[in-house]
């Protein structure tokens, strides 16, 4: 289903926020796909399940972050300089029909280097809500 996605990233270490995406995306069950607002060639794929969340970002510098319920996960960052692996800790998460949210940390030597709250606001596009009605005579 085509949806509108507004993705806001809250940096809890720096106390600031950024809107990373605010446009169309695709929602298929537990999987959300969308481009970034400032870098449309950068694709994001979010898999939001009961026991884990997977954040994938495909660009010049790509990443795959595994956030696991109740245990450490792993973030892999791939750049032209090689790969880097860091530990992740999912602090809390919730998911409704219209909002997905996660708070997590990325650790290096046990210290947080990233502490973020991620919020995806998801709204079905009007075209998709009525797509079935268009073909009825």
SEGU-794150 format. One record per residue: residue in one letter; x negated, y negated, z negated of N, C-alpha, C, O in turn; residue number from 1. Coordinates in steps of 0.2 Angstrom, whole numbers, padded with zeros to 4 digits. Example, Ala and Ser with C-alpha at 12.3 -4.5 7.8 and 13.67 -1.06 7.14 Angstrom:
2
+--------+-------+-------+-------+-------+-------+-------+-------+-------+-------+-------+-------+-------+-----+
| residu |    nu |    nv |    nw |   cau |   cav |   caw |    cu |    cv |    cw |    ou |    ov |    ow | num |
+--------+-------+-------+-------+-------+-------+-------+-------+-------+-------+-------+-------+-------+-----+
|      A | -0066 |  0028 | -0039 | -0062 |  0022 | -0039 | -0066 |  0016 | -0039 | -0071 |  0017 | -0042 |   1 |
|      S | -0064 |  0011 | -0035 | -0068 |  0005 | -0036 | -0064 |  0000 | -0039 | -0067 | -0006 | -0040 |   2 |
+--------+-------+-------+-------+-------+-------+-------+-------+-------+-------+-------+-------+-------+-----+
//
This chain:
137
+--------+-------+-------+-------+-------+-------+-------+-------+-------+-------+-------+-------+-------+-----+
| residu |    nu |    nv |    nw |   cau |   cav |   caw |    cu |    cv |    cw |    ou |    ov |    ow | num |
+--------+-------+-------+-------+-------+-------+-------+-------+-------+-------+-------+-------+-------+-----+
|      X | -0004 |  0006 |  0000 |  0000 |  0000 |  0000 | -0004 | -0006 |  0000 | -0009 | -0007 | -0004 |   1 |
|      X | -0002 | -0011 |  0004 | -0006 | -0017 |  0004 | -0004 | -0022 | -0002 |  0002 | -0022 | -0003 |   2 |
|      X | -0009 | -0025 | -0005 | -0008 | -0029 | -0011 | -0012 | -0035 | -0011 | -0016 | -0036 | -0007 |   3 |
|      X | -0010 | -0040 | -0015 | -0014 | -0046 | -0016 | -0018 | -0044 | -0023 | -0015 | -0042 | -0028 |   4 |
|      X | -0024 | -0045 | -0023 | -0029 | -0044 | -0028 | -0032 | -0050 | -0031 | -0035 | -0054 | -0027 |   5 |
|      X | -0031 | -0052 | -0037 | -0035 | -0057 | -0040 | -0039 | -0054 | -0045 | -0037 | -0052 | -0050 |   6 |
|      X | -0046 | -0054 | -0044 | -0051 | -0051 | -0049 | -0055 | -0056 | -0052 | -0058 | -0060 | -0049 |   7 |
|      X | -0054 | -0057 | -0059 | -0058 | -0062 | -0063 | -0063 | -0058 | -0067 | -0061 | -0053 | -0071 |   8 |
|      X | -0069 | -0060 | -0067 | -0074 | -0057 | -0071 | -0076 | -0063 | -0077 | -0078 | -0068 | -0075 |   9 |
|      X | -0075 | -0060 | -0083 | -0077 | -0064 | -0089 | -0083 | -0062 | -0092 | -0084 | -0056 | -0094 |  10 |
|      X | -0088 | -0066 | -0091 | -0095 | -0065 | -0094 | -0095 | -0067 | -0102 | -0094 | -0073 | -0104 |  11 |
|      X | -0095 | -0062 | -0106 | -0094 | -0063 | -0113 | -0100 | -0065 | -0117 | -0100 | -0067 | -0122 |  12 |
|      X | -0106 | -0064 | -0113 | -0112 | -0066 | -0116 | -0113 | -0073 | -0115 | -0116 | -0077 | -0119 |  13 |
|      X | -0111 | -0076 | -0109 | -0112 | -0083 | -0107 | -0106 | -0087 | -0108 | -0106 | -0093 | -0107 |  14 |
|      X | -0100 | -0084 | -0110 | -0094 | -0087 | -0111 | -0092 | -0091 | -0105 | -0090 | -0097 | -0106 |  15 |
|      X | -0092 | -0088 | -0099 | -0089 | -0091 | -0093 | -0085 | -0086 | -0089 | -0086 | -0080 | -0090 |  16 |
|      X | -0082 | -0088 | -0084 | -0078 | -0084 | -0080 | -0078 | -0086 | -0073 | -0080 | -0091 | -0071 |  17 |
|      X | -0077 | -0081 | -0068 | -0078 | -0082 | -0061 | -0072 | -0078 | -0058 | -0071 | -0072 | -0059 |  18 |
|      X | -0069 | -0081 | -0053 | -0064 | -0077 | -0049 | -0068 | -0074 | -0043 | -0071 | -0078 | -0039 |  19 |
|      X | -0069 | -0067 | -0043 | -0073 | -0064 | -0038 | -0069 | -0062 | -0031 | -0071 | -0063 | -0026 |  20 |
|      X | -0062 | -0061 | -0032 | -0058 | -0059 | -0027 | -0051 | -0062 | -0028 | -0049 | -0063 | -0033 |  21 |
|      X | -0048 | -0065 | -0022 | -0042 | -0068 | -0022 | -0039 | -0067 | -0015 | -0039 | -0072 | -0012 |  22 |
|      X | -0037 | -0061 | -0014 | -0034 | -0060 | -0007 | -0031 | -0053 | -0006 | -0030 | -0050 | -0011 |  23 |
|      X | -0031 | -0051 |  0000 | -0028 | -0044 |  0001 | -0032 | -0038 |  0000 | -0038 | -0039 |  0000 |  24 |
|      X | -0029 | -0033 | -0002 | -0033 | -0027 | -0004 | -0028 | -0021 | -0002 | -0022 | -0022 |  0000 |  25 |
|      X | -0030 | -0015 | -0004 | -0026 | -0009 | -0003 | -0026 | -0005 | -0009 | -0032 | -0004 | -0012 |  26 |
|      X | -0020 | -0003 | -0012 | -0020 |  0001 | -0018 | -0017 |  0008 | -0015 | -0012 |  0008 | -0012 |  27 |
|      X | -0020 |  0013 | -0018 | -0018 |  0020 | -0016 | -0019 |  0024 | -0022 | -0024 |  0026 | -0024 |  28 |
|      X | -0014 |  0024 | -0026 | -0014 |  0028 | -0033 | -0018 |  0025 | -0038 | -0017 |  0019 | -0040 |  29 |
|      X | -0024 |  0028 | -0039 | -0028 |  0025 | -0044 | -0034 |  0022 | -0041 | -0039 |  0019 | -0045 |  30 |
|      X | -0034 |  0021 | -0035 | -0040 |  0018 | -0031 | -0037 |  0011 | -0028 | -0032 |  0010 | -0025 |  31 |
|      X | -0042 |  0006 | -0029 | -0041 | -0001 | -0027 | -0047 | -0003 | -0022 | -0052 | -0002 | -0025 |  32 |
|      X | -0045 | -0006 | -0016 | -0050 | -0008 | -0012 | -0049 | -0015 | -0010 | -0044 | -0017 | -0009 |  33 |
|      X | -0055 | -0019 | -0010 | -0054 | -0026 | -0009 | -0061 | -0030 | -0007 | -0066 | -0027 | -0009 |  34 |
|      X | -0061 | -0035 | -0003 | -0067 | -0039 | -0002 | -0068 | -0044 | -0007 | -0063 | -0046 | -0010 |  35 |
|      X | -0074 | -0047 | -0007 | -0075 | -0052 | -0012 | -0073 | -0059 | -0008 | -0074 | -0059 | -0002 |  36 |
|      X | -0071 | -0064 | -0012 | -0069 | -0070 | -0010 | -0075 | -0074 | -0006 | -0074 | -0076 | -0001 |  37 |
|      X | -0080 | -0075 | -0009 | -0086 | -0078 | -0007 | -0090 | -0074 | -0002 | -0094 | -0077 |  0002 |  38 |
|      X | -0089 | -0068 | -0002 | -0093 | -0064 |  0002 | -0089 | -0058 |  0005 | -0089 | -0052 |  0003 |  39 |
|      X | -0085 | -0060 |  0010 | -0080 | -0055 |  0013 | -0083 | -0048 |  0016 | -0079 | -0043 |  0016 |  40 |
|      X | -0089 | -0048 |  0017 | -0092 | -0042 |  0020 | -0094 | -0037 |  0014 | -0095 | -0031 |  0015 |  41 |
|      X | -0094 | -0040 |  0008 | -0095 | -0036 |  0002 | -0088 | -0032 |  0000 | -0083 | -0036 | -0002 |  42 |
|      X | -0088 | -0026 |  0000 | -0082 | -0022 | -0002 | -0083 | -0019 | -0009 | -0088 | -0017 | -0011 |  43 |
|      X | -0077 | -0019 | -0012 | -0077 | -0016 | -0019 | -0072 | -0011 | -0019 | -0066 | -0011 | -0016 |  44 |
|      X | -0073 | -0005 | -0022 | -0069 |  0000 | -0023 | -0068 |  0002 | -0031 | -0074 |  0003 | -0034 |  45 |
|      X | -0062 |  0002 | -0033 | -0061 |  0003 | -0041 | -0057 |  0010 | -0041 | -0052 |  0010 | -0038 |  46 |
|      X | -0060 |  0014 | -0045 | -0056 |  0020 | -0047 | -0054 |  0020 | -0054 | -0059 |  0020 | -0058 |  47 |
|      X | -0048 |  0020 | -0056 | -0046 |  0018 | -0063 | -0042 |  0024 | -0065 | -0036 |  0025 | -0064 |  48 |
|      X | -0045 |  0029 | -0069 | -0042 |  0035 | -0071 | -0041 |  0035 | -0079 | -0043 |  0030 | -0082 |  49 |
|      X | -0038 |  0040 | -0082 | -0037 |  0040 | -0089 | -0044 |  0041 | -0093 | -0044 |  0038 | -0098 |  50 |
|      X | -0048 |  0045 | -0090 | -0055 |  0046 | -0094 | -0061 |  0042 | -0092 | -0066 |  0042 | -0095 |  51 |
|      X | -0060 |  0039 | -0086 | -0066 |  0035 | -0083 | -0064 |  0030 | -0078 | -0058 |  0030 | -0075 |  52 |
|      X | -0068 |  0025 | -0077 | -0067 |  0020 | -0072 | -0074 |  0020 | -0068 | -0079 |  0020 | -0071 |  53 |
|      X | -0073 |  0019 | -0062 | -0079 |  0019 | -0057 | -0078 |  0013 | -0053 | -0073 |  0011 | -0050 |  54 |
|      X | -0083 |  0008 | -0054 | -0084 |  0002 | -0050 | -0089 |  0003 | -0045 | -0095 |  0004 | -0046 |  55 |
|      X | -0087 |  0002 | -0038 | -0092 |  0003 | -0033 | -0092 | -0004 | -0029 | -0087 | -0007 | -0027 |  56 |
|      X | -0098 | -0007 | -0028 | -0099 | -0013 | -0024 | -0104 | -0011 | -0019 | -0109 | -0009 | -0020 |  57 |
|      X | -0102 | -0013 | -0012 | -0106 | -0011 | -0006 | -0108 | -0018 | -0003 | -0104 | -0021 |  0000 |  58 |
|      X | -0114 | -0019 | -0004 | -0117 | -0026 | -0001 | -0125 | -0025 |  0000 | -0127 | -0019 |  0000 |  59 |
|      X | -0128 | -0030 |  0001 | -0136 | -0030 |  0001 | -0138 | -0027 | -0005 | -0143 | -0022 | -0005 |  60 |
|      X | -0136 | -0029 | -0011 | -0137 | -0025 | -0017 | -0131 | -0022 | -0019 | -0126 | -0025 | -0020 |  61 |
|      X | -0131 | -0015 | -0019 | -0125 | -0011 | -0021 | -0125 | -0008 | -0028 | -0131 | -0008 | -0030 |  62 |
|      X | -0120 | -0007 | -0030 | -0120 | -0004 | -0037 | -0114 |  0001 | -0037 | -0109 |  0001 | -0034 |  63 |
|      X | -0115 |  0006 | -0042 | -0110 |  0011 | -0044 | -0110 |  0011 | -0051 | -0115 |  0014 | -0054 |  64 |
|      X | -0105 |  0009 | -0055 | -0105 |  0009 | -0062 | -0099 |  0014 | -0065 | -0093 |  0014 | -0063 |  65 |
|      X | -0101 |  0019 | -0069 | -0097 |  0024 | -0072 | -0096 |  0022 | -0079 | -0100 |  0021 | -0083 |  66 |
|      X | -0089 |  0020 | -0080 | -0087 |  0019 | -0087 | -0083 |  0025 | -0090 | -0078 |  0026 | -0087 |  67 |
|      X | -0086 |  0028 | -0095 | -0082 |  0034 | -0098 | -0079 |  0033 | -0104 | -0082 |  0029 | -0109 |  68 |
|      X | -0073 |  0035 | -0105 | -0070 |  0035 | -0112 | -0073 |  0038 | -0117 | -0074 |  0045 | -0117 |  69 |
|      X | -0075 |  0035 | -0122 | -0078 |  0038 | -0128 | -0085 |  0041 | -0128 | -0088 |  0044 | -0133 |  70 |
|      X | -0089 |  0039 | -0122 | -0096 |  0041 | -0122 | -0099 |  0037 | -0117 | -0096 |  0033 | -0113 |  71 |
|      X | -0106 |  0037 | -0117 | -0110 |  0033 | -0113 | -0109 |  0035 | -0105 | -0108 |  0040 | -0104 |  72 |
|      X | -0109 |  0030 | -0101 | -0109 |  0031 | -0094 | -0116 |  0028 | -0091 | -0121 |  0027 | -0094 |  73 |
|      X | -0116 |  0027 | -0084 | -0122 |  0025 | -0081 | -0120 |  0020 | -0075 | -0115 |  0021 | -0072 |  74 |
|      X | -0124 |  0015 | -0074 | -0124 |  0011 | -0069 | -0130 |  0012 | -0064 | -0136 |  0012 | -0067 |  75 |
|      X | -0129 |  0012 | -0058 | -0134 |  0013 | -0053 | -0134 |  0007 | -0048 | -0129 |  0006 | -0045 |  76 |
|      X | -0140 |  0003 | -0048 | -0140 | -0003 | -0044 | -0145 | -0001 | -0038 | -0151 |  0001 | -0040 |  77 |
|      X | -0143 | -0002 | -0032 | -0148 |  0000 | -0026 | -0149 | -0007 | -0023 | -0144 | -0010 | -0020 |  78 |
|      X | -0155 | -0008 | -0022 | -0157 | -0014 | -0018 | -0163 | -0012 | -0013 | -0165 | -0007 | -0013 |  79 |
|      X | -0165 | -0017 | -0009 | -0171 | -0016 | -0005 | -0177 | -0014 | -0009 | -0182 | -0011 | -0006 |  80 |
|      X | -0177 | -0015 | -0015 | -0183 | -0014 | -0019 | -0183 | -0007 | -0023 | -0188 | -0005 | -0026 |  81 |
|      X | -0177 | -0004 | -0022 | -0177 |  0003 | -0025 | -0170 |  0003 | -0029 | -0166 | -0001 | -0029 |  82 |
|      X | -0170 |  0008 | -0034 | -0164 |  0010 | -0038 | -0166 |  0008 | -0045 | -0172 |  0010 | -0047 |  83 |
|      X | -0161 |  0006 | -0049 | -0162 |  0005 | -0056 | -0156 |  0008 | -0059 | -0150 |  0008 | -0057 |  84 |
|      X | -0157 |  0012 | -0065 | -0152 |  0015 | -0069 | -0151 |  0012 | -0076 | -0156 |  0011 | -0079 |  85 |
|      X | -0145 |  0011 | -0078 | -0144 |  0008 | -0084 | -0138 |  0011 | -0088 | -0134 |  0014 | -0084 |  86 |
|      X | -0138 |  0011 | -0094 | -0133 |  0014 | -0098 | -0127 |  0010 | -0099 | -0128 |  0004 | -0099 |  87 |
|      X | -0121 |  0012 | -0099 | -0115 |  0008 | -0099 | -0111 |  0011 | -0105 | -0111 |  0017 | -0107 |  88 |
|      X | -0107 |  0006 | -0108 | -0102 |  0008 | -0114 | -0096 |  0005 | -0113 | -0095 | -0002 | -0112 |  89 |
|      X | -0091 |  0009 | -0112 | -0084 |  0006 | -0111 | -0081 |  0004 | -0118 | -0080 |  0009 | -0122 |  90 |
|      X | -0079 | -0002 | -0119 | -0077 | -0004 | -0126 | -0069 | -0003 | -0126 | -0067 |  0000 | -0131 |  91 |
|      X | -0066 | -0005 | -0121 | -0058 | -0004 | -0121 | -0056 | -0005 | -0114 | -0059 | -0008 | -0110 |  92 |
|      X | -0050 | -0002 | -0112 | -0047 | -0003 | -0106 | -0040 | -0002 | -0106 | -0037 |  0001 | -0111 |  93 |
|      X | -0036 | -0005 | -0102 | -0029 | -0004 | -0101 | -0027 | -0005 | -0094 | -0030 | -0008 | -0090 |  94 |
|      X | -0021 | -0001 | -0092 | -0019 | -0002 | -0085 | -0011 | -0002 | -0085 | -0008 |  0002 | -0088 |  95 |
|      X | -0008 | -0007 | -0082 | -0001 | -0007 | -0081 |  0000 | -0007 | -0073 | -0005 | -0007 | -0069 |  96 |
|      X |  0006 | -0008 | -0071 |  0007 | -0008 | -0064 |  0004 | -0014 | -0061 |  0002 | -0014 | -0055 |  97 |
|      X |  0004 | -0020 | -0064 |  0002 | -0026 | -0061 | -0005 | -0028 | -0064 | -0008 | -0033 | -0061 |  98 |
|      X | -0008 | -0026 | -0069 | -0014 | -0028 | -0072 | -0019 | -0022 | -0074 | -0016 | -0018 | -0078 |  99 |
|      X | -0025 | -0022 | -0071 | -0030 | -0017 | -0074 | -0035 | -0021 | -0078 | -0037 | -0027 | -0075 | 100 |
|      X | -0037 | -0019 | -0083 | -0042 | -0022 | -0087 | -0047 | -0018 | -0090 | -0045 | -0012 | -0093 | 101 |
|      X | -0054 | -0020 | -0091 | -0059 | -0016 | -0094 | -0064 | -0021 | -0097 | -0065 | -0026 | -0094 | 102 |
|      X | -0066 | -0019 | -0103 | -0071 | -0023 | -0107 | -0077 | -0018 | -0108 | -0076 | -0012 | -0110 | 103 |
|      X | -0083 | -0019 | -0105 | -0089 | -0015 | -0106 | -0095 | -0018 | -0106 | -0096 | -0024 | -0105 | 104 |
|      X | -0100 | -0014 | -0108 | -0107 | -0017 | -0108 | -0112 | -0013 | -0104 | -0111 | -0007 | -0103 | 105 |
|      X | -0117 | -0016 | -0101 | -0123 | -0013 | -0098 | -0129 | -0014 | -0103 | -0130 | -0020 | -0105 | 106 |
|      X | -0132 | -0008 | -0105 | -0137 | -0009 | -0110 | -0144 | -0007 | -0106 | -0145 | -0003 | -0102 | 107 |
|      X | -0149 | -0011 | -0109 | -0156 | -0009 | -0107 | -0160 | -0009 | -0113 | -0160 | -0013 | -0117 | 108 |
|      X | -0163 | -0003 | -0114 | -0166 | -0001 | -0121 | -0162 | -0003 | -0127 | -0164 | -0005 | -0132 | 109 |
|      X | -0155 | -0001 | -0126 | -0151 | -0002 | -0132 | -0148 | -0009 | -0133 | -0143 | -0009 | -0137 | 110 |
|      X | -0150 | -0014 | -0129 | -0148 | -0020 | -0130 | -0143 | -0022 | -0124 | -0145 | -0020 | -0118 | 111 |
|      X | -0138 | -0026 | -0125 | -0133 | -0028 | -0119 | -0136 | -0033 | -0115 | -0139 | -0038 | -0117 | 112 |
|      X | -0137 | -0031 | -0108 | -0139 | -0036 | -0103 | -0133 | -0039 | -0099 | -0133 | -0044 | -0096 | 113 |
|      X | -0127 | -0035 | -0100 | -0121 | -0037 | -0097 | -0115 | -0035 | -0102 | -0115 | -0030 | -0105 | 114 |
|      X | -0111 | -0040 | -0103 | -0105 | -0039 | -0108 | -0100 | -0042 | -0104 | -0099 | -0049 | -0104 | 115 |
|      X | -0095 | -0039 | -0101 | -0090 | -0042 | -0097 | -0083 | -0039 | -0098 | -0082 | -0033 | -0101 | 116 |
|      X | -0078 | -0043 | -0097 | -0071 | -0042 | -0097 | -0069 | -0043 | -0090 | -0070 | -0048 | -0087 | 117 |
|      X | -0066 | -0037 | -0087 | -0064 | -0037 | -0080 | -0056 | -0037 | -0079 | -0054 | -0033 | -0083 | 118 |
|      X | -0053 | -0041 | -0076 | -0046 | -0041 | -0075 | -0044 | -0041 | -0068 | -0046 | -0046 | -0064 | 119 |
|      X | -0040 | -0036 | -0065 | -0038 | -0036 | -0059 | -0030 | -0037 | -0059 | -0026 | -0033 | -0062 | 120 |
|      X | -0028 | -0043 | -0056 | -0020 | -0044 | -0056 | -0018 | -0042 | -0049 | -0021 | -0044 | -0044 | 121 |
|      X | -0013 | -0037 | -0049 | -0011 | -0034 | -0042 | -0004 | -0035 | -0041 |  0000 | -0034 | -0045 | 122 |
|      X | -0003 | -0038 | -0035 |  0004 | -0039 | -0033 |  0005 | -0036 | -0026 |  0002 | -0037 | -0022 | 123 |
|      X |  0011 | -0032 | -0026 |  0012 | -0029 | -0019 |  0014 | -0035 | -0014 |  0017 | -0040 | -0016 | 124 |
|      X |  0012 | -0034 | -0008 |  0013 | -0039 | -0003 |  0021 | -0038 | -0001 |  0023 | -0033 |  0000 | 125 |
|      X |  0024 | -0044 |  0001 |  0031 | -0044 |  0003 |  0032 | -0039 |  0009 |  0037 | -0036 |  0009 | 126 |
|      X |  0027 | -0040 |  0014 |  0028 | -0036 |  0020 |  0029 | -0028 |  0018 |  0033 | -0025 |  0021 | 127 |
|      X |  0025 | -0026 |  0013 |  0025 | -0019 |  0012 |  0031 | -0017 |  0008 |  0034 | -0011 |  0008 | 128 |
|      X |  0034 | -0021 |  0004 |  0040 | -0020 |  0000 |  0046 | -0019 |  0004 |  0050 | -0015 |  0003 | 129 |
|      X |  0046 | -0022 |  0010 |  0052 | -0022 |  0015 |  0050 | -0018 |  0021 |  0054 | -0018 |  0026 | 130 |
|      X |  0044 | -0015 |  0022 |  0042 | -0012 |  0028 |  0047 | -0007 |  0030 |  0049 | -0006 |  0036 | 131 |
|      X |  0050 | -0003 |  0026 |  0055 |  0003 |  0027 |  0061 |  0000 |  0030 |  0064 |  0003 |  0034 | 132 |
|      X |  0063 | -0006 |  0028 |  0069 | -0009 |  0030 |  0069 | -0012 |  0037 |  0074 | -0012 |  0040 | 133 |
|      X |  0063 | -0013 |  0040 |  0062 | -0016 |  0046 |  0064 | -0011 |  0052 |  0067 | -0013 |  0057 | 134 |
|      X |  0063 | -0005 |  0051 |  0065 |  0000 |  0056 |  0072 |  0003 |  0055 |  0073 |  0008 |  0059 | 135 |
|      X |  0076 |  0000 |  0051 |  0083 |  0003 |  0050 |  0087 | -0001 |  0055 |  0087 | -0008 |  0054 | 136 |
|      X |  0091 |  0002 |  0059 |  0096 | -0002 |  0064 |  0102 | -0003 |  0060 |  0107 | -0006 |  0063 | 137 |
+--------+-------+-------+-------+-------+-------+-------+-------+-------+-------+-------+-------+-------+-----+
//
